[in-house]
């Protein structure tokens, strides 16, 4: 999956430091980031290679390489480079750069969307000791938020329930599994039951935890569960959220083309009878 970058190691701990030779400097413009591709390999600029329009901000570290973010110089064209959106990192190579780029964009988005205090409205400043934003007026401190979400592989013997999102709900148009955010006061198991009922009108039993995955594209932590159908298999699809919801026999499930997501791993696990 996207976070499986071994033998590389991701270090999320905040560091009070400035960039030096060899460190990566990610340049952002609106909702895009600067990259270059050479023979199918994604490259990031290193400190000193391109100009930044703002003071670099530490993000995290991969192995001994520190990654920083900065805004682009207004009007600069950055010849030989291109600005890409976060979806680019679904297919970037190597995997550690796909992971680093997607997570960097998650943090960039968090900084950009939290410029003012939600309590008193005054500007926020970056924390000096940790990855945080602090209001010097009222003392409120905020940290990067992560929304818990369940992914449900609902089975009925040798059949798996697969869905497709409606165009107005998501741009992703491949087969997916039932999914949804955990609400206030819910357990993950309660979320599984509610989301399956809301999306396809079915009851479940024997809910079993499988695996989790940080998912930077939606600022979530995905919790994967397998569950069995309980009762009728007649689907009552939520037409606002889903364009399709079908039972497919194990042998009829198409092979997933990507290995980065928990959803695809769970579909492949069932398809291959593992």
C-alpha positions as CSV (number, residue, x, y, z in Angstrom):
1,X,0.0,0.0,0.0
2,X,1.0,3.7,-0.3
3,X,2.7,3.8,3.1
4,X,4.7,0.6,2.6
5,X,7.9,2.3,1.6
6,X,10.5,-0.2,3.0
7,X,13.5,-0.2,3.1
8,X,12.9,3.6,3.5
9,X,11.6,4.8,6.8
10,X,9.1,7.6,7.5
11,X,9.8,9.8,10.6
12,X,6.9,12.1,11.5
13,X,8.4,13.7,14.6
14,X,8.6,17.5,14.3
15,X,12.1,19.0,14.1
16,X,13.2,22.6,14.7
17,X,15.6,23.0,11.8
18,X,16.3,24.8,8.6
19,X,17.0,23.1,5.3
20,X,20.5,22.2,4.2
21,X,22.2,20.6,1.2
22,X,20.4,17.4,0.1
23,X,17.1,18.2,1.8
24,X,14.0,18.2,-0.3
25,X,12.1,21.5,-0.8
26,X,8.6,21.1,-2.1
27,X,7.3,24.2,-3.8
28,X,3.5,24.8,-3.7
29,X,1.2,26.9,-5.8
30,X,-2.4,26.9,-4.9
31,X,-3.4,23.2,-4.7
32,X,-0.4,21.9,-6.8
33,X,3.2,21.0,-6.0
34,X,6.4,21.1,-8.2
35,X,7.8,17.8,-9.6
36,X,9.8,16.5,-12.5
37,X,9.7,13.2,-14.2
38,X,12.8,11.5,-15.7
39,X,12.2,8.2,-17.4
40,X,9.2,7.5,-15.3
41,X,10.8,8.4,-12.0
42,X,9.4,11.3,-10.0
43,X,11.9,13.9,-8.8
44,X,11.5,16.6,-6.2
45,X,13.7,19.7,-6.1
46,X,16.4,19.8,-3.4
47,X,17.3,22.9,-1.4
48,X,19.0,25.5,-3.5
49,X,17.9,24.0,-6.8
50,X,14.8,26.2,-7.2
51,X,13.7,29.5,-5.7
52,X,11.2,29.6,-2.9
53,X,8.8,32.5,-2.4
54,X,8.5,32.0,1.4
55,X,10.5,30.7,4.3
56,X,10.7,26.9,4.2
57,X,8.6,25.0,6.8
58,X,9.7,21.5,8.0
59,X,7.3,18.7,7.1
60,X,8.9,15.3,8.0
61,X,11.8,13.1,7.3
62,X,12.3,10.1,5.0
63,X,15.5,8.2,6.2
64,X,18.1,11.0,6.7
65,X,16.4,13.3,4.2
66,X,14.3,16.1,5.6
67,X,11.4,17.5,3.6
68,X,10.3,21.2,3.7
69,X,7.5,23.1,2.1
70,X,7.4,26.7,0.7
71,X,5.2,28.7,-1.6
72,X,6.3,29.4,-5.2
73,X,7.7,32.7,-6.3
74,X,4.8,34.7,-7.8
75,X,5.0,34.6,-11.6
76,X,8.0,32.2,-11.8
77,X,7.8,29.5,-14.5
78,X,10.2,26.9,-13.1
79,X,11.5,25.7,-16.4
80,X,11.9,21.9,-16.7
81,X,9.4,21.3,-13.8
82,X,5.7,21.0,-13.6
83,X,3.0,21.6,-11.0
84,X,0.8,18.6,-10.3
85,X,-2.3,17.9,-8.1
86,X,-2.4,15.4,-5.3
87,X,-4.0,12.7,-7.5
88,X,-0.7,12.6,-9.4
89,X,0.8,10.6,-6.5
90,X,-1.6,7.7,-6.9
91,X,0.7,6.5,-9.7
92,X,4.0,8.2,-9.0
93,X,7.2,6.1,-8.8
94,X,9.1,5.1,-6.6
95,X,6.5,4.5,-3.9
96,X,8.4,6.4,-1.2
97,X,8.1,9.6,-3.3
98,X,4.4,8.9,-4.0
99,X,3.9,8.6,-0.2
100,X,6.0,11.6,0.6
101,X,4.3,13.8,-2.0
102,X,0.8,12.9,-1.0
103,X,1.5,13.4,2.7
104,X,3.3,16.7,2.1
105,X,0.2,17.9,0.3
106,X,-2.0,16.9,3.2
107,X,0.1,19.0,5.6
108,X,0.3,21.9,3.1
109,X,-3.5,21.8,2.9
110,X,-3.8,21.8,6.7
111,X,-1.6,24.8,7.1
112,X,-3.5,26.7,4.4
113,X,-7.0,25.9,5.7
114,X,-6.1,26.9,9.3
115,X,-4.9,30.5,9.2
116,X,-7.2,32.0,11.8
117,X,-8.4,30.9,15.3
118,X,-11.8,29.3,15.3
119,X,-12.3,30.6,18.9
120,X,-11.4,34.3,18.6
121,X,-10.7,34.9,14.9
122,X,-7.1,36.1,15.3
123,X,-4.3,34.9,13.1
124,X,-2.6,31.6,14.0
125,X,1.2,31.1,14.1
126,X,3.2,27.9,13.7
127,X,4.2,26.2,17.0
128,X,7.9,26.3,17.8
129,X,8.2,23.0,19.6
130,X,5.7,20.7,17.8
131,X,3.7,20.5,14.6
132,X,0.9,22.8,15.7
133,X,-0.8,26.1,15.1
134,X,-1.2,28.5,18.0
135,X,-3.3,31.5,18.7
136,X,-1.2,34.1,20.6
137,X,-4.4,35.9,21.6
138,X,-6.5,33.2,23.3
139,X,-4.0,30.3,23.6
140,X,-5.9,27.8,21.4
141,X,-3.7,25.2,19.9
142,X,-4.6,23.0,17.0
143,X,-3.0,19.9,15.4
144,X,-3.4,18.2,12.0
145,X,-6.8,16.5,12.0
146,X,-7.4,12.9,10.9
147,X,-10.9,11.6,10.2
148,X,-11.6,7.9,11.0
149,X,-13.3,6.0,8.1
150,X,-14.3,2.4,7.6
151,X,-13.8,0.2,4.5
152,X,-16.2,-2.8,4.3
153,X,-15.7,-5.9,2.2
154,X,-19.2,-7.4,2.5
155,X,-19.2,-11.1,1.5
156,X,-21.9,-13.7,0.8
157,X,-20.2,-17.0,0.3
158,X,-18.2,-16.6,-2.9
159,X,-19.7,-13.3,-3.7
160,X,-18.3,-9.8,-2.9
161,X,-20.3,-6.6,-2.9
162,X,-18.7,-4.0,-5.1
163,X,-19.7,-0.4,-5.7
164,X,-19.0,2.6,-7.9
165,X,-19.3,6.2,-6.7
166,X,-21.6,8.6,-8.5
167,X,-19.8,11.3,-10.5
168,X,-21.1,14.0,-8.1
169,X,-19.7,12.2,-5.1
170,X,-16.2,11.2,-6.3
171,X,-14.0,11.3,-9.4
172,X,-12.8,7.8,-8.7
173,X,-14.7,5.5,-11.1
174,X,-13.2,2.1,-10.5
175,X,-14.8,-0.6,-8.3
176,X,-14.7,0.2,-4.6
177,X,-16.1,-1.2,-1.4
178,X,-18.7,0.3,1.0
179,X,-17.0,3.1,2.9
180,X,-17.9,5.9,5.3
181,X,-16.8,8.2,8.1
182,X,-17.2,7.3,11.8
183,X,-19.7,9.6,13.5
184,X,-19.5,11.0,17.0
185,X,-20.2,8.3,19.6
186,X,-19.9,5.4,17.2
187,X,-17.6,2.4,17.4
188,X,-16.0,1.2,14.1
189,X,-18.3,-1.8,14.1
190,X,-21.4,0.5,14.5
191,X,-20.1,2.5,11.5
192,X,-19.8,-0.7,9.5
193,X,-23.4,-1.6,10.2
194,X,-24.7,1.9,9.5
195,X,-22.8,2.6,6.3
196,X,-23.7,-0.8,4.8
197,X,-27.4,-0.1,5.6
198,X,-27.3,3.4,4.3
199,X,-25.5,2.7,1.1
200,X,-26.9,-0.6,0.0
201,X,-29.7,-1.5,2.5
202,X,-28.2,-4.7,3.8
203,X,-27.5,-6.2,7.2
204,X,-24.2,-7.6,8.3
205,X,-22.8,-10.1,10.8
206,X,-19.4,-11.5,11.8
207,X,-17.6,-8.2,11.5
208,X,-13.8,-8.8,11.4
209,X,-11.1,-6.2,11.5
210,X,-8.5,-6.6,8.8
211,X,-6.0,-3.7,8.6
212,X,-5.7,0.1,8.6
213,X,-4.1,2.7,6.3
214,X,-3.4,6.4,6.5
215,X,-5.0,8.0,3.4
216,X,-3.7,11.5,2.6
217,X,-6.0,12.1,-0.3
218,X,-9.0,12.5,2.1
219,X,-7.2,13.3,5.4
220,X,-8.4,10.0,6.8
221,X,-7.3,6.9,8.6
222,X,-9.0,4.0,6.9
223,X,-10.0,1.0,9.0
224,X,-10.6,-2.1,6.9
225,X,-13.2,-4.7,7.9
226,X,-14.6,-7.9,6.4
227,X,-18.2,-8.7,7.2
228,X,-20.8,-11.4,6.1
229,X,-24.2,-10.8,4.8
230,X,-27.0,-11.3,7.3
231,X,-30.3,-12.1,5.6
232,X,-31.6,-10.8,2.3
233,X,-29.1,-10.0,-0.4
234,X,-31.4,-7.6,-2.3
235,X,-29.6,-4.3,-2.8
236,X,-31.2,-1.0,-2.1
237,X,-28.7,1.4,-3.5
238,X,-28.2,5.0,-2.3
239,X,-28.5,6.6,-5.7
240,X,-27.1,10.0,-4.5
241,X,-23.8,8.4,-3.5
242,X,-23.5,5.3,-5.7
243,X,-23.9,4.8,-9.4
244,X,-23.6,1.0,-9.0
245,X,-23.7,-1.7,-6.4
246,X,-23.5,-5.3,-7.4
247,X,-22.7,-8.8,-6.1
248,X,-19.8,-10.4,-8.1
249,X,-18.7,-14.0,-7.9
250,X,-15.1,-14.4,-7.0
251,X,-14.1,-15.5,-10.5
252,X,-15.8,-12.5,-12.1
253,X,-14.0,-9.8,-10.1
254,X,-11.6,-7.9,-12.3
255,X,-8.0,-7.7,-11.1
256,X,-7.1,-4.4,-9.4
257,X,-4.5,-2.4,-11.3
258,X,-3.2,-0.5,-8.4
259,X,-1.5,-1.7,-5.1
260,X,-1.6,1.6,-3.2
261,X,-5.0,1.4,-1.5
262,X,-6.5,-0.7,1.3
263,X,-9.6,-1.0,-0.8
264,X,-7.8,-2.7,-3.6
265,X,-5.8,-4.9,-1.3
266,X,-9.0,-6.2,0.3
267,X,-10.7,-6.8,-3.0
268,X,-7.6,-8.7,-4.2
269,X,-7.5,-10.7,-1.0
270,X,-11.1,-11.9,-1.6
271,X,-10.6,-12.4,-5.3
272,X,-7.6,-14.7,-4.8
273,X,-9.2,-16.6,-2.0
274,X,-6.6,-15.7,0.6
